[in-house]
Amino acid sequence: MNELQKEAFTNLAAGGGSDGMFGFTVWALLAGIAFSTIGYFYFRAGKRNSDFTTLGTGVVLMIFPYFVTKTPYIILIGAGVMAWHYYRDRI
């Protein structure tokens, strides 16, 4: 076993190493799918009610997971966008 293989094995054994496909972990993919699904329902509601803000929120929720690879950031951004939509008329 050469040094590069030892380092890769050590990194993988420590829980690091592979970030999954295209830098996404499994949890990031699941979070992205969840927020995209929620975004789809926002989009449908916005289209049905002719509400541009709800429609735009849905588009943002469907698209942003493609550009963010870290799971905590996906969750924070998605929750923030949904919170903004919820509180935009209440403040």
C-alpha positions in Angstrom: 0.0 0.0 0.0 1.5 3.3 -1.0 1.2 6.6 0.8 -1.7 7.9 -1.3 -3.7 4.8 -0.7 -2.9 4.9 3.1 -4.0 8.5 3.2 -7.2 7.8 1.3 -8.0 4.8 3.6 -7.4 6.8 6.7 -9.5 9.7 5.5 -12.4 7.4 4.5 -12.2 5.5 7.9 -12.4 8.8 9.7 -15.7 9.6 8.0 -14.3 12.0 5.4 -13.4 11.4 1.8 -16.1 10.9 -0.6 -18.6 13.8 -0.9 -20.9 11.7 -3.1 -22.0 12.6 -6.6 -21.0 16.0 -7.8 -20.1 17.1 -4.2 -23.5 16.3 -2.8 -23.9 13.9 0.2 -26.9 11.7 0.5 -28.4 14.0 3.1 -27.9 17.0 0.8 -29.7 15.2 -2.0 -32.6 14.3 0.3 -32.9 17.8 1.6 -32.7 19.2 -2.0 -35.5 16.8 -3.1 -37.6 17.7 -0.1 -37.3 21.5 -0.7 -37.8 21.0 -4.5 -41.0 19.1 -3.8 -42.2 21.8 -1.4 -41.2 24.4 -4.0 -43.3 22.6 -6.6 -46.4 22.9 -4.4 -45.6 26.6 -3.8 -45.3 27.0 -7.5 -48.7 25.3 -8.2 -50.4 27.4 -5.5 -49.0 30.6 -6.9 -50.0 29.7 -10.4 -53.5 28.7 -9.4 -54.0 31.9 -7.3 -52.1 34.2 -9.7 -49.8 35.2 -6.8 -46.4 36.1 -8.2 -44.7 36.0 -4.8 -45.8 32.5 -4.0 -44.9 31.4 -7.6 -41.4 33.0 -7.3 -40.9 31.4 -3.9 -41.7 28.0 -5.5 -39.2 28.6 -8.3 -36.5 29.6 -5.8 -37.1 26.5 -3.7 -37.0 24.3 -6.7 -33.8 25.7 -8.2 -31.5 26.7 -5.3 -30.6 23.1 -4.2 -28.8 22.7 -7.6 -26.3 25.4 -6.6 -25.8 24.7 -2.9 -23.9 21.5 -1.9 -23.7 21.6 1.9 -26.6 20.1 3.8 -26.8 22.8 6.5 -26.9 25.6 4.0 -29.6 23.8 2.0 -31.7 23.5 5.1 -31.0 27.1 6.3 -31.7 28.7 2.9 -34.8 26.6 2.3 -36.2 27.4 5.8 -35.3 31.0 5.4 -37.1 31.3 2.0 -40.2 29.7 3.4 -40.1 31.8 6.6 -39.7 35.0 4.4 -42.8 33.9 2.4 -44.7 33.2 5.6 -43.9 36.5 7.3 -43.8 38.9 4.3 -47.5 39.9 4.8 -47.6 39.5 8.6 -45.0 42.1 9.5 
